[in-house]
Amino acid sequence: MNKWIAISFATVAISGCATFNGEQAATMDREQHIAELSQEIETVGFNRVEIQPGVDEFLNLSASLLERQYSVMGEYRTVTANYVDVQGFIEANKKATDEELAAALMAFDAGATSEEGKIGPKIKAYEDAVANISEQNAGLGLEVAANLLKATIILKDNAQIVGIATGVKAAGSLFGGSDKTADNDLGLALLRAKDQLSLAYDANKIISLEQETIEQINEFQEELENKA
């Protein structure tokens, strides 16, 4: 999808910004990853700042994007909690071949006592439940991509300040005692914005991957029905 190409390009341009890659996405426990992301997001926070005109807009937009993405991820977690069986089926078959997926669909449906109990209607109901979330997520993905591209320029223009802040942050974690924070120091604020965009990207991507998996299963089910 083109929007993900844009995000991936922007992310690679910011060294160390995002931690996602294809292999991790294919093997991770998504619920655990989302829980860990939530904790990281809460730690980084969404504080707005007034430090330097011209840069504050970027800093506060990064905070806003993360806050909105956190809210969407919360909605997503609520929905998935109500569709544990669908989540389990998707997780178990995300790397399945066509033959393995066909066998899994038949095995699941063999235990159903009604048409609604079969996996197809369950996935459709789940897809409907996450439709609004997916729409919000797609819009946020484009905004995150745009701000990632802007971040490459701003971080480059402030490379010296960011470098000093990196040292201050490292020293603070070791010795403590610094009165500089991401709320009052431009370099530290830029580092926090970088973290905020990284987390927003990860949260956005994991929801997108879920939707893509659902669409793949739906397409395969339609192929089976057409053949039948």
ABEGO torsion letter per residue (X at the ends): XAAAAAAAAAAAABBGABABBAAAAAABBAAAAAAAAAAAAAAAEABBBBABBGAAAAAAAAAAAAAAAAAAAAAAAAAAAABAAAAAAAAAAAABBAAAAAAAAAAAAAABABAAABAAAAAAAAAAAAAAAAAAAAAAAAAAAAAAAAAAAAAAAAAAAAAAAAAAAAAAAAAEGBABBAAABAAAAAAAAAAAAAAAAAAAAAAAAAAAAAAAAAAAAAAAAAAX
